[in-house]
Amino acid sequence: VYFNICIMKFAIIAPETQTKKWKVEFEKQAPGEELLIGYETDRPDDIECVLVWGHPKGSLKKFKNLKLIFSMGAGVDHILNDDTIPKDIPVSRIVDPQMAFSMTNYILMAVLNYQRCWYDFQDAQKRNHWAQFEFDEKNLKVGILGIGHLGMDAANALYRLGFEVFGYSNSPKETIFPSFYGKQLEDFLKKINVLVCTVPLTPKTRCLLSAKLFNELAFPTYLINVSRGAVQVEDDIIRAIKEGKLTGAFLDVFEKEPLPNNSPLWQNPKIKITPHVASLTYAEESIRQALENFRRVTNGSAPLNEVSRENMY
C-alpha cells in the first residue's frame, strides 16, 4: 500500500545496521519522498516525523515541527528518558505479530531447553557419555512477569502446550491462566519456579530483578530475561545462582550492551547468553505502521499504539 505523502518529511535516527534496512523499505513504500538519515540537517523545520531507536539524548530538540515520534522497537524507554522532548508530541511504537511470534518462540526455546535438561545432555555428549534415564523432565510452574502484548502471547503458548502458567501485570488482565496484578507480586512469586521477565523499562522496573525480588521466591527458580538490561542487577543474579535461589539464567539483555568481554556472565556455566535477539523489528511492517500513524496524526486522529507517558508503555 502506497500513500500519497509527497509533502511529508521523515528522519530515521538509529544504529547503522537497522537504518540500512529501514531506508530500503522506506524507499519502497514511500517512493520519491525525501528521507533524512540521522539528525544533522540545515532544514530541521522540514522534519515532521522521526523513526527512532536509541537516538542520542537531545538530538530531537532541533525539530520544531515534529508531529510524531515512532519507536522502531517494542520498547520506548529510549524515547521517554529524553526529557528534552516536548510532552505534547505523540509517541507510538511498533506492535507486530511477527515480533510476538519471534519472542514467543525464543521463550519457548529457553523454557523447553531447561525443562528437557538439554544442557545436561550437551555436557554428556562432550564426554562421549550415554546419559539415558539420568535426567528427568522438570515439573515447571512458569511465571510471566509482564503480560502485555508480547508476554501474553508467550504465556498463552506455554499454557496451550500444557505448562502450568501464572501471569503478573500492573493492572488486571483477562487470562486463560491464573494471573496476579498490582500489590500481588509476592503472591505471584510464591507460585513459580521459572520466572520469565517481559516487563517494559520504567522507573518502577529498573533493577527489579535483584536480591530483593529473588529473596521472595518460594522455590529455586530459573530466570529468563528478555525485557531490558537495566531491569536486572547482574551481580545479584550471579550471587542468587551461587546461593541456590536461582537454578540458572537465560539472558538476552544486559546492563551494558554489547556485553563486555570481561563480564563474569560469559563463563558462568549456569548462565546462557544471547546478544539481544529475542525479538527483532521487521522493516516492512515497521515502516508501514510508521507511515500509517503519520497519516493518522496529520488527519487529526490519534496514532495506533500510542504510548502513555505516565505508564511508559
Backbone hydrogen bonds, N-H to C=O, Kabsch-Sander energy under -0.5 kcal/mol:
donor,donor_aa,acceptor,acceptor_aa,energy
3,F,29,Q,-0.7
5,I,3,F,-1.5
8,M,5,I,-1.8
10,F,34,E,-1.0
11,A,49,C,-1.7
12,I,36,L,-2.6
13,I,11,A,-0.5
13,I,51,L,-2.5
14,A,12,I,-0.5
19,T,15,P,-2.4
20,K,16,E,-2.2
21,K,17,T,-1.3
22,W,18,Q,-2.6
23,K,19,T,-2.7
24,V,20,K,-1.8
25,E,21,K,-2.0
26,F,22,W,-2.7
27,E,23,K,-2.3
28,K,24,V,-1.2
29,Q,25,E,-2.2
30,A,26,F,-2.6
33,E,30,A,-1.8
36,L,10,F,-2.6
38,G,12,I,-3.2
38,G,36,L,-0.6
41,T,39,Y,-0.7
46,D,43,R,-1.8
47,I,44,P,-1.1
48,E,9,K,-2.0
49,C,9,K,-1.3
50,V,68,L,-1.9
51,L,11,A,-3.1
52,V,50,V,-0.6
52,V,70,F,-2.6
53,W,13,I,-2.0
59,S,56,P,-2.3
61,K,58,G,-1.1
63,F,60,L,-1.5
64,K,62,K,-1.4
66,L,63,F,-0.9
67,K,48,E,-3.5
68,L,48,E,-1.3
69,I,90,P,-2.1
70,F,50,V,-3.0
71,S,69,I,-0.5
71,S,92,S,-3.1
72,M,52,V,-2.4
79,I,76,V,-1.4
80,L,76,V,-2.5
81,N,77,D,-1.9
82,D,79,I,-1.8
83,D,81,N,-1.0
85,I,82,D,-1.4
89,I,86,P,-1.3
92,S,69,I,-2.3
93,R,305,N,-1.5
94,I,71,S,-1.2
94,I,73,G,-0.7
99,M,96,D,-0.8
100,A,96,D,-1.8
101,F,97,P,-2.4
102,S,98,Q,-2.3
103,M,99,M,-2.8
104,T,100,A,-2.9
105,N,101,F,-2.1
106,Y,102,S,-2.1
107,I,103,M,-2.5
108,L,104,T,-2.8
109,M,105,N,-2.3
110,A,106,Y,-2.4
111,V,107,I,-2.7
112,L,108,L,-3.1
113,N,109,M,-2.5
114,Y,110,A,-1.4
115,Q,111,V,-3.0
116,R,112,L,-2.7
117,C,114,Y,-1.4
118,W,113,N,-2.5
121,F,117,C,-1.8
122,Q,118,W,-2.2
123,D,119,Y,-2.1
124,A,120,D,-2.2
125,Q,121,F,-2.3
126,K,122,Q,-1.9
127,R,123,D,-1.0
127,R,124,A,-0.5
128,N,125,Q,-1.9
129,H,124,A,-2.8
131,A,129,H,-1.0
134,E,131,A,-1.7
135,F,131,A,-0.5
138,K,115,Q,-2.2
140,L,138,K,-1.0
142,V,164,E,-2.6
143,G,194,V,-3.3
144,I,142,V,-0.5
144,I,166,F,-3.0
145,L,143,G,-0.7
145,L,196,V,-3.1
146,G,144,I,-1.2
146,G,168,Y,-2.3
147,I,168,Y,-0.9
148,G,146,G,-0.9
152,M,148,G,-2.6
153,D,149,H,-1.2
154,A,150,L,-1.9
155,A,151,G,-2.5
156,N,152,M,-2.6
157,A,153,D,-1.9
158,L,154,A,-2.4
159,Y,155,A,-2.4
160,R,156,N,-2.4
161,L,157,A,-1.2
162,G,159,Y,-1.4
163,F,158,L,-2.2
164,E,140,L,-0.8
165,V,163,F,-0.6
166,F,142,V,-2.6
167,G,178,P,-1.9
168,Y,144,I,-2.0
169,S,180,F,-1.6
175,T,173,K,-0.7
180,F,167,G,-2.8
182,G,169,S,-1.3
184,Q,181,Y,-1.8
185,L,182,G,-0.6
188,F,184,Q,-2.2
189,L,185,L,-2.5
190,K,186,E,-1.4
191,K,188,F,-1.5
192,I,189,L,-0.6
193,N,141,K,-2.5
194,V,141,K,-1.5
195,L,222,Y,-3.2
196,V,143,G,-3.3
196,V,194,V,-0.6
197,C,195,L,-0.6
197,C,224,I,-3.2
198,T,145,L,-2.5
198,T,196,V,-0.6
202,T,200,P,-0.7
206,R,202,T,-1.6
207,C,230,A,-2.5
208,L,205,T,-2.2
209,L,231,V,-2.8
210,S,208,L,-1.9
214,F,210,S,-2.7
215,N,211,A,-2.2
216,E,213,L,-1.8
217,L,214,F,-1.1
218,A,189,L,-1.0
219,F,192,I,-0.5
221,T,245,K,-2.2
222,Y,193,N,-2.1
223,L,248,G,-2.2
224,I,195,L,-2.9
225,N,250,F,-1.9
226,V,197,C,-2.1
226,V,224,I,-0.6
231,V,228,R,-1.5
232,Q,229,G,-1.4
233,V,209,L,-2.3
234,E,232,Q,-0.6
237,I,233,V,-1.8
238,I,234,E,-2.3
239,R,235,D,-2.2
240,A,236,D,-2.6
241,I,237,I,-2.1
242,K,238,I,-2.1
243,E,239,R,-2.2
244,G,240,A,-0.6
244,G,241,I,-0.7
245,K,240,A,-1.6
246,L,240,A,-1.8
247,T,221,T,-1.8
248,G,221,T,-0.7
249,A,270,K,-2.4
250,F,223,L,-2.8
251,L,249,A,-0.5
251,L,272,K,-3.0
252,D,225,N,-2.2
253,V,225,N,-0.6
263,S,260,P,-1.9
266,W,263,S,-1.1
268,N,265,L,-0.9
271,I,268,N,-1.9
272,K,249,A,-2.8
274,T,251,L,-2.0
276,H,252,D,-1.2
276,H,274,T,-1.6
283,A,281,T,-0.5
286,S,282,Y,-2.3
287,I,283,A,-2.7
288,R,284,E,-2.0
289,Q,285,E,-2.5
290,A,286,S,-2.3
291,L,287,I,-2.6
292,E,288,R,-2.4
293,N,289,Q,-2.6
294,F,290,A,-2.1
295,R,291,L,-2.2
296,R,292,E,-2.2
297,V,293,N,-2.4
298,T,294,F,-2.5
299,N,295,R,-1.2
300,G,297,V,-1.6
301,S,296,R,-3.0
306,E,303,P,-0.7
307,V,91,V,-3.4
309,R,307,V,-0.7
312,M,308,S,-2.5
313,Y,308,S,-0.9
